[in-house]
Amino acid sequence: MSRFLHRLGRTTAGHPWRTIFAWLLVAAAVFALSGSLGGTPQDDWDIPGAPAQAGIDRLREHTPGAGNAGARVIVHDDHGRVDSSVVTPLTERLARMDHAVAVSPPRTSADGDTALLTVQYDAPVTHHDLMGNIAPLDEAVAPTRDDGLQVELGGDVPDSAAAPMRGTGELVGVAAALLILVIAFGSVVGAGLPVAVALVGLAVGSAGITLLAAVMDVSPMAPMVATMVGLGVGIDYALLLVIRFAEFLRAGHDRQEAAGRAVATAGRSVVFASATVLISLLGLKLTGLTTYDAFGFATAIAVVAVAATALTLVPALCGLAGRRLLPRRVRRERVVTGSPLMERWATRVGRRPVVWALLSTTLLLALAAPALAMRTWPQDSSAQPTDLTTRRAYDLVAAEFGPGANGAIVYVTHGMGDAEVAALAETVGQHADIATVSPVVPSVDGALRVFEAEPAFGPTDERTPDLVEELRAKAPAGVEITGSTPLFKDIADHLGRRLWVVVGFVVAMSVLLLGMVFRSVVVPVKAAVMNLLSIGAAYGVLTAVFQWGWGAELLGLDHAMPVSSWLPILLFAVLFGLSMDYEVFLLSRIREDWLDTGDAHGSVVRGLSSTGRVISAAAAIMVAVFLGFATEVDVVVKQLGVGMAVAITLDATLVRMVLVPATMSMLGRWNWWMPAWLDRAMPAFEVEGATSPSPSYDDDRTPVGV
């Protein structure tokens, strides 16, 4: 691999315009294909195997249109009653909308000042005409609003459109990246190059995701997650290569040789770092849900695209820029130096490694402690800001009809007589936690009897899962309990179980890959444990901020809420891969020095000295990108941005700058121990180039001198 990458770096640097033209052709081809063959992001919200899904499927079998999209229109008058003169024309306008098949009779509140109408559509909410399209509803209710009445929209279709992505995350991330890189490089050219390369790779990756949408359902949120990760790692990869190129330039090599050596050394780190990210993303397949498949494939496309552009465009642009990448004051220097600050820090940690290791571990465990109380639940409109119509609709329904009206539990009965179903509905209505039960309604073909039970509390209440479980346990044969609330419980339960499958797979595969790369048992196991610590701390912070409400108002939230059920698995898969990026960057330089010198302690100091500035700058960029996404309106995106920003901050500070040097100083040569039989059995890979032979070992693979 080293020789191939060295030739790749020299060739692209020696023929920069050809390389750039080649990428223009690739980009044009991919964009042309995506324009002609690409699909549109579309969710698949079915949960195969979920008990609630069985009820939905049975309804679909016997009732045309069941399980399709719906919308709620809530009309409220603060000064009087909402009568037929308001409701009748509104109902007619709603019924004339495209895809609308029925509008329910109005449900009026006890005091008569609020009316609730439900619109049923002929297609699922994921249909292209419905998903994210609230314009027909706004047009239909506009005359009612013009009459001075409050009209709010809720349900499937408005929920899909209420909190669109504003794109501020990408803008904030790019602006922050440029500022950080200018400060770190002292060169505008050096700062702009990594950002430009990452944006090119991200653009190509986005076109690739459009092609992916043509062959499978891709969630509309998947491109957003792919953008977050792709932008962060793309800048990181390009930054690592540019730093290495600059080092070789300052060492006296010409442009082509500097580019070749940079790709041969740092390029291998990029290859294996991106491989760890891809392995983590592969773990999403184990959730058994197509939504996660889309997240994994879309993000993998973005990572491959930015890695490819980094390995080819960076040396080409470096060949064009040459010494202009360096600050003016050092363009004539020929000596490669690390960071004196990082060197002093690593030396200080190395003097008292046990103390530093205990302090950082204690802090990480303290931050992770709230995660033990984490409660997950899919987010609904109650979690959104109050300036959204869906949140106002939710609050109106809760105030006028009871909190349970926002998440009715649907009973679907099959093979039961009218008297049996009526008795069941009466029994359910007598439950202490059930506020009201609707009349029993037969399906169109008469095979089913259906009624709804509204709990005395809202869907996100911590009592909801137990209530659903209890109702299911008491339900007779032939009864399916479904609806959004039971389905949310099934999602939370399913993802809670699959989390540990994903964790086990990702950790095992990452440990195996790092073991092959670094020829060590200790290094990969230690890396996995440290990554789990930083991710656990991120879970703990998410729990404290969102579930306990500590500082939630700073994010524009007015109340505490559960952590989204979709986040723990997604965060783990993405963060574990990103954390391994930094592990590969740091350990590759430490191992390179160890192979050159055999100095276990000094290699840690020098490795951290040479990479600390890069890791700090790269982490600062990622944190800026993720915090930019935390400014978006949607609460799930906020939670994702905060969780990833916290994890990367902790990983780049407490883990890479404290725990890694402390533990490596304590272990010394044992860091690189591997049993002889395992060393022979595992394929050998090298990440950074070694300039001297490997240290000699005795028969049990303990380095000589240990």
Secondary structure, DSSP 8 states (H G I E B T S, - for coil): -HHHHHHHHHHHHHSHHHHHHHHHHHHHHHHHHHHHH----------TT-HHHHHHHHHHHHSTTTTS-EEEEEEE-TTS---HHHHHHHHHHHHTSTTEEEE---EE-TTSSEEEEEEEESS-TTSTTTTT--HHHHHHHHHHHHTT-EEEEESHHHHHHSS---SHHHHHHHHHHHHHHHHHHS-HHHHHHHHHHHHHHHHHHHHHHHHHTTTS---TTHHHHHHHHHHHHHHHHHHHHHHHHHHHHHTT--HHHHHHHHHHHHHHHHHHHHHHHHHHHHGGGGG--HHHHHHHHHHHHHHHHHHHHHHHHHHHHHHHHGGGGS-GGGTT-------HHHHHHHHHHHHSHHHHHHHHHHHHHHHHGGGGG--B----GGGS-TTSHHHHHHHHHHHHH-GGGGS-EEEEEES--HHHHHHHHHHHHTSTTEEEE---EE-TTSSEEEEEEEESS-TTSTTHHHHHHHHHHH--TTEEEESHHHHHHHHHHHHHHHHHHHHHHHHHHHHHHHHHHHT-SHHHHHHHHHHHHHHHHHHHHHIIIIIS-TTGGGGT--S---B-TTHHHHHHHHHHHHHHHHHHHHHHHHHHHHHHH--HHHHHHHHHHHHHHHHHHHHHHHHHHHHHHTTSS-HHHHHHHHHHHHHHHHIIIIIIIIIHHHHHHHHGGGGG---HHHHHHS----SS--SS----B-TTS-BTT-
